[in-house]
C-alpha cells in the first residue's frame, strides 16, 4: 500500500515538476564596449511578449521565461547603438552584452532603435534620468559644465538665487534634498558660495533625480533624491581627459590595473582664482600681503572583478573651499582663514547568488566640516582663534534584488548610520586671558529597513508598492516612523498611461543656515526631545505619453500636493554665528532660537522631450505655489516662501549639424523671488540704471514676511563646440555666452534714504551681479 501511494504521488507530481522545470532564466551584465564600464538603466525588451527589464545600478539584469521557446531580446540605451539577439531558451543562460557608444569615434552614425525605454510603461513617476554625455553638450557657465545646473532646467526644480547651484524641488529647501555619490551622502554640494557644484561631470556615470513617488530604498529627506554614481574606470585601456577653462582646470585618467579584472579612475579639478588675484593683493598692501580663494575636487575609484558573480568597489570624494589672508609688517603679522568641504568613502561588494538574486553590501563614510581661523601677533599681543562645526557619518547598508519573472521584481534592504554632530568646537588663546578649548559633540543613530515590490498586473497595470520603517535614537529620545510608498501606472494604450503616487518621508537631521549672510555657515543638528523630525506626505498624479520612437519624443504632465510638518526656521532676529564674533556661538543654544511650523506646496509640471536625432532638447513648465506657517512668525499667518515661483519655464535645445559642431542654447524664465520690505505703498521710478522703487512706509503697520515680489528672472545662454579628431584623441573648443542679452536680474535688494520732490523717501534698490559673460575652454580626450 505504501509503495502504491508513493508511486501515485510520483506520477501526480511528475507533470508539475516538468512544468516548473521548463522555466529558465536569462541574466547577465550590460557593459560599454571598449571600457568594460557597467551600464545602469539599460532596457532589455522582448517585443513578442511586450515585456522586459531594466539593468540595476550595477548593470545586472534577469528575466525568467518559459523554456524551450525562441525569443528576440533587444538591448537599448540612449547614446548607444542597440543590439538584438535571438535565443533558444532551453536552459539557464548567462549573457553579457557590450553596447557601443554611438558617438565615441566622432563618425556619422544614425541610430534607429527599434525599442527605446518608454516612460509610459514605467510604474515610477516624478523621476529624471540624465545621461552624463548630455551634460557636456549644454552651454557652460564660466567654462564649467555643472550637473546641478542642468537639473535646475527640469520642471519642478528651481535654482534659488542668481547663479546658485542649489536645488529647490517642489517647494522644499536645499537641505531637504538627499544627495548621494556612490551611496555616500554629500552634505554641502556647493563651491564658491553656490555658483558651482562639487560634482565633476568627467567622473560621473549616471545621474537620477527623484522629485516624488520615492522608492522605499531612499529616505531621510523630504523633497528629492539626487543619486549619482561614479564611473568604474576602463578595464581595457588607458583613457583620459584634460580641460582648461577661465576659472579652473581639470583632468580625468582611467585605465586597467589588471586588464579585464581591475581598473582605476582618478579625476581632479582646481581653480586658480588665488593665483590670478595675488598680484593685485600684493600691490594693495603696505606690507607683505597674500590671500585669495580656491576650491578643489578629487574623485578616486578602484574596482576589482573576482569572478562573474563577485565584484568589489572602493571609491572616494574629497573637496574643499578655502579663503585665506595674510599680512606681515615689521612688528606684527595677521593670518585669517575660512574653509569648508566634504569627504566621502564607499566600500561595496556585489554578489550574484544565482540567476535571480543579486546583493550589494556597503560600508560608507561621509563628513562635512566648516572652520574659521584667525591669528594675530605683535610685540605685546597674541591672539589665536579656531572655530569649527560639522557632521560625520559611518554607515552600513545591505540590499537584495530578486527577479522572479519579467513582470515582477522585489527589493529588500537595511541601512544604519551613526551620526556625530559637532555644532561648536572653539579654541581660543589670548594674551593675559585664560585660554579656552571647548567642544560640543552629540551622537545619534538612524536605522531603516525597507521592502518594495515592482509588478505588472493584467498586462496594463504597473505597481511599485513598498514600505520603509525608519528609527532614530538621540540620547533617551526615540522616534519610529513608518513610511508607506506607492507608485502605479495604468496603460490606456501601448504608449499612453495615467500615473499616480503617494510617498511619506521623514527627515531626522536639520540644517541651520545663518540668516542674512551668504557664506556657508551651515550647522547640521539632530532631532532631539525638543526638536521633532520633519515629515512630509506627497501625492502626485499625471499622464505619460510616448510618441514616434524614431525621434524619442515623450510628454509627461504631473500635478502634485505636498504637506510638510515640523519644518524649522529661525525665530525673528535669531542667528547662530556672526563671523566677526565667532565666540558668540558659545552663548547660543540653537534649540532655543528656532521654531517649528508647516509648509504647503502644490503645482503642475509639463515636460516635453526629444531624445533622438540631430536636434534634441526639451521644454519644461511649472506652475506652483509654496506657503509657510509658523506660530511665532508673521503673527501666525501664512506667507509665501522666498523661492515661491508661480511660473517657471525652461527651453533647452542641442543641435549637431555635423560630427564637428555642437550648437546649444537654454532660455529660462521664472517669477521673481519674495523679499521682506517695510509695509507701504510704492511707485516705480523710471531710472535707467538703478531701477529704484519708492514707497512711503507706514511704520504703524506690522511688517509682513516676504511681502514684496521681485521682478521676473529670465536669461538666454548659448554655446558652440568645435570637435576635431586628432592622432592622440579628440580636441574640443567650447565657447559659451551666459545671459546673452545682458538681462539685469535681481540678486538682492537693499533700502536707502533718498530726497525727492515730495520729501524724504526710502528707495528700494536692485543689485545685479551677473551680466553677459563670455567664456572659452579647451578639452582634450585621449
NUMAR-297294 format. One record per residue (C-alpha): residue in one letter; x, y, z. Coordinates in steps of 0.25 Angstrom, whole numbers, plus 5000, padded with zeros to 4 digits. Layout:
N
AXYZ
...
END
This chain:
782
X500050005000
X501150105004
X501850064991
X500650094983
X500350234990
X501850274987
X501750234972
X500450304971
X501050424977
X502150424968
X501250404956
X500450524961
X501650614963
X502350584951
X501550674941
X501650784951
X503150774952
X503250764937
X502450894936
X503350964947
X504650914941
X504250984928
X504451124934
X505851174930
X506651304933
X507451394924
X508351484933
X509651564932
X510251694931
X510251804921
X511551884919
X512151984910
X512951934899
X514451974899
X514452014914
X513651904922
X512852004929
X511551944935
X510352024930
X509152044939
X507752074933
X507951994920
X506551944914
X506551794912
X505251774904
X504451654898
X503651704887
X502751584885
X502351584899
X502351734901
X503151724914
X504551734919
X505451784930
X506451894933
X507851874938
X508151914952
X509152014958
X510251914955
X509851874941
X509151744945
X507851694938
X507051564940
X505851504932
X505151374935
X504351324924
X503651194919
X504651094914
X504851024901
X504451154893
X505151244884
X505251394888
X505651524881
X506351604892
X506751754890
X507751834898
X507651984896
X508152114904
X508152254900
X509452294893
X509852154890
X509552064878
X508451964881
X508751814880
X507751694877
X507951554880
X507151434876
X507151324887
X506651184888
X506451174903
X506651024907
X507451054919
X507851164929
X508751254921
X509751364925
X509851464914
X510751584916
X510551694906
X511451804901
X510851934895
X511652034886
X511552174889
X510852244877
X511852364876
X513052304882
X513852314869
X513252454864
X512752384852
X511452404845
X510452304852
X508952294850
X508352214862
X507052154859
X506652084871
X505451984870
X505151994885
X505552114894
X505152114908
X503752164909
X503352254921
X501852214919
X502252074923
X503052104936
X502252104949
X503252204955
X502852354953
X503452484956
X504852434953
X505852494943
X507052414937
X508152504932
X509252434923
X510552504927
X510852514912
X509752614911
X510352704921
X511552724912
X510652784901
X509952894909
X510553034910
X511553054921
X511553154932
X512953214932
X513453094925
X512952994935
X511952884932
X511052864944
X510152754947
X509352824957
X509152944948
X508652844938
X507652784948
X507152924950
X506652924936
X505652814939
X504152854943
X503852854958
X505352894961
X505753034963
X507153104965
X506853204976
X507753324974
X508453364962
X509553274958
X509353174970
X509553024968
X508552994980
X507252914977
X505852954982
X505052844978
X503552854979
X503552954990
X504652894998
X505952955002
X507352914999
X507552845012
X506352755008
X507052684997
X507752554999
X508952564990
X509752434989
X511052404982
X511352254981
X510352234993
X511152335002
X510352465006
X510952595001
X510452705011
X510952825004
X510852814989
X511352954986
X512653034983
X512853184982
X511653214991
X510753134982
X511253174968
X511753034965
X511452894970
X512452804976
X512252694965
X513252684954
X512452624942
X513652554936
X513652464948
X512152424947
X511452314940
X509952334943
X509052444950
X507652414955
X506752514961
X505452474969
X504452584971
X503352504977
X502852354978
X504152324985
X504452174984
X504552114999
X506052094997
X506252244999
X505952335011
X506452435021
X506052555013
X504652625010
X504752674996
X505652604986
X506752494984
X507952524975
X508652394972
X510052404965
X510952284962
X512452304958
X513052234946
X513652104950
X514952124941
X515352064928
X515751914929
X516351904915
X517252024912
X517652154918
X516852284915
X516852424920
X516352564918
X516952694921
X516152824922
X516652974923
X515653084926
X515553224930
X515453194945
X515953054947
X516652934940
X516252784941
X516752654938
X516252504938
X517052384936
X516552234936
X517052104932
X517351964935
X518251914947
X518051774942
X517351764929
X515951714929
X515951704944
X516351824951
X516251974948
X516452114954
X515952254952
X516452384957
X515952514954
X516252654959
X515952804958
X516552934964
X516253074962
X517353184961
X516653304965
X517653314976
X518853324966
X518153424958
X517753514970
X519153504976
X519853624969
X518653714972
X518653674987
X520153704988
X520053834981
X518953884990
X519753865003
X520853945010
X521453815016
X521653675011
X520253625007
X519653505001
X518253445000
X517153384991
X516153284989
X516153144983
X515453014982
X515852874978
X515152734976
X515752594975
X515052474971
X515652334972
X515152194970
X515752054969
X514951934965
X515251784964
X514551664958
X514851544966
X513851464957
X512651484949
X511851474962
X512751564971
X513151704969
X513851804979
X513851954978
X514552054986
X514252204983
X514552334990
X514252484988
X515052604994
X514752744992
X514952874999
X514753034998
X515853115004
X515953265007
X517253325013
X517853455016
X519253485021
X519953615025
X521253645031
X521953765036
X523253795043
X522653775057
X521353705054
X520653595046
X519253545043
X518653425037
X517253385035
X516553275028
X515153215025
X514853085019
X513852975017
X513852835010
X513352695008
X514052565009
X513352425006
X513752285004
X513052155000
X513452015000
X512451924993
X512351774990
X511451724979
X511051574980
X510151494970
X509551374977
X508851324965
X508151364952
X507051434960
X507651484973
X508651604974
X509251664986
X510151784990
X510751815003
X511351955006
X512152025017
X512052175015
X512752295021
X512352445020
X512852565026
X512552715025
X513352825032
X513352975033
X514453055040
X514953195043
X516353225048
X517053355052
X518453385057
X518953525061
X520353555067
X521053685070
X522053725081
X521053725093
X519953645088
X519653505083
X518253455079
X517953315073
X516553265069
X516053145063
X514553115061
X513952995054
X512652915053
X512252795045
X511552655044
X512252515042
X511452395037
X511852245038
X510852155031
X510652005027
X509651965016
X509151835010
X508251824998
X507651704991
X507051704977
X506151584974
X505551564960
X504551444960
X503951474946
X503951594935
X502651654942
X503151644956
X504451694963
X504651714978
X505651794987
X505951785001
X506951855010
X507451915022
X508352035026
X508852085039
X509652215041
X510452275053
X510352425052
X511352505060
X511052655061
X511952765065
X511152895066
X512352965072
X513752945074
X514553065079
X516053085082
X516453225087
X517753275092
X517953425096
X519053495104
X518653515118
X517353435118
X517053295122
X517153205109
X515853135104
X515753005098
X514352955097
X513552855088
X512152815087
X511952675081
X510652595080
X510352455074
X509152395069
X508752265061
X507852265049
X507352125044
X506352085033
X505851955027
X505051945014
X504351855004
X503851894991
X503151814980
X503051854965
X502051774958
X501151774945
X499751724947
X498751694936
X499751734925
X499351884927
X499551924941
X500951944947
X501051964962
X502251994971
X501851964985
X502751974997
X502952015012
X504152075019
X504252075034
X505152175040
X505652195054
X506452305061
X507152305074
X507752425081
X508152405095
X506852365102
X505952415091
X505352305081
X504652335068
X503952215060
X503352255047
X502652165036
X502752225022
X501852155012
X502152174997
X501252154985
X501452174970
X500652124959
X500352144944
X499152094936
X499352074921
X498252134914
X498852084901
X500252044896
X500952184898
X499952254908
X499852234923
X499252304935
X500152304947
X499952334962
X500852324974
X500852344989
X502052364998
X502252385013
X503652445016
X504352475030
X505652565032
X506352545045
X507452645043
X507352785041
X508152895034
X508253035041
X508853145032
X509153275037
X508153375033
X508653505025
X509953455020
X510353375008
X511453295014
X511353145016
X511253155032
X510453025031
X510052955044
X509552815043
X508752785056
X508052665061
X506552635065
X506452645080
X505352635090
X505052785087
X505252785072
X504452675065
X504752615052
X504252685039
X503152605032
X502452615018
X501352545010
X501352564995
X500252524985
X500452534970
X499652494958
X500052504943
X500052454929
X501152404921
X501152394906
X502252334897
X502152374882
X502952334870
X504052244875
X504952294864
X505052434870
X505052384884
X503852484887
X503152484900
X502252564908
X501952564923
X500952644931
X500852634946
X500152704957
X500552694972
X500252734986
X501252734997
X500952765012
X502152765022
X502052775037
X503152815047
X503952895037
X504952985045
X505353135043
X506053235052
X505253325061
X505153475058
X506553535059
X507153405063
X508453345057
X509553245061
X510853305057
X511353445054
X512653435046
X513353555052
X513053505066
X513153345066
X513253345081
X511753385081
X511453245077
X511753195091
X510553275097
X509553225086
X508653105089
X508153065075
X506952995081
X506453125087
X506653205075
X505753125065
X504353105063
X503552995056
X502453005046
X501752955034
X501852975019
X500952945007
X501452924993
X500552894981
X500652914966
X500652854952
X501852814943
X501952794927
X503152734921
X503252714906
X504552644902
X505252594889
X506352494891
X506852454877
X507252514865
X508152634861
X507352724869
X507052694883
X506552764895
X505252794904
X504252894908
X503952894923
X502852984930
X502452984945
X501253054951
X501453054966
X501153114980
X501853094993
X501353155006
X501953145021
X501353165034
X501953175048
X501253215061
X502453305065
X502653375051
X501753475044
X500753475055
X500453325052
X499953355038
X500353285025
X501353355016
X502053315003
X503353245003
X504553334998
X504753244986
X503253224983
X503053244968
X501753244961
X502353214947
X503653144943
X504053114929
X505253054923
X505553034908
X506752944904
X507252914890
X508452844885
X508752834870
X509852754864
X509852784849
X511152704847
X512152624855
X513052744857
X512052844862
X511052844874
X510152964876
X509352984889
X508453084895
X507653104908
X506553204912
X505953214925
X504853294931
X504353304946
X503453384954
X504253474964
X504653434978
X504053484990
X504753584999
X504253655012
X504153805011
X503553915020
X502053915018
X501554035010
X501154084996
X502154104985
X502354154971
X503354114961
X504454214958
X504854224943
X506354224945
X507154144934
X508254094944
X507654084958
X506254024955
X505954084969
X504554074976
X504054184985
X502954164995
X502454235008
X502654135020
X501454125029
X502254085042
X500954065050
X500653945041
X501253805044
X502353765035
X501953645027
X502953535023
X503353535008
X502253635005
X503053684992
X503253604980
X504453644971
X504353664956
X504353534948
X505653464945
X506053424931
X507253404922
X507853334910
X509053254909
X509753204896
X510953104894
X511653054882
X512752944882
X513752904871
X514152764871
X515352704863
X515952564863
X517452574865
X518452464865
X518452454880
X517052484883
X515852574881
X516052724883
X514852814887
X514852964887
X513653014895
X513153154894
X511953204903
X511253324906
X510453344919
X509253434919
X509453474904
X508453594904
X509053644917
X507853634926
X508053704939
X507353604948
X507253644963
X508153574972
X507753644985
X507053784989
X507453884999
X506854015004
X507454155006
X506854285009
X506754384997
X506154524995
X505154544985
X504154664981
X503154604991
X504154595003
X504954495009
X504754355003
X505254215004
X505854154991
X505854004989
X507053974980
X507353854972
X508753794971
X509053704959
X510353634959
X510453544946
X510353624933
X510653564920
X511853474922
X512653404911
X513553284913
X514453194906
X515053054910
X515952954903
X515752804905
X516552684900
X516052544901
X517052434899
END
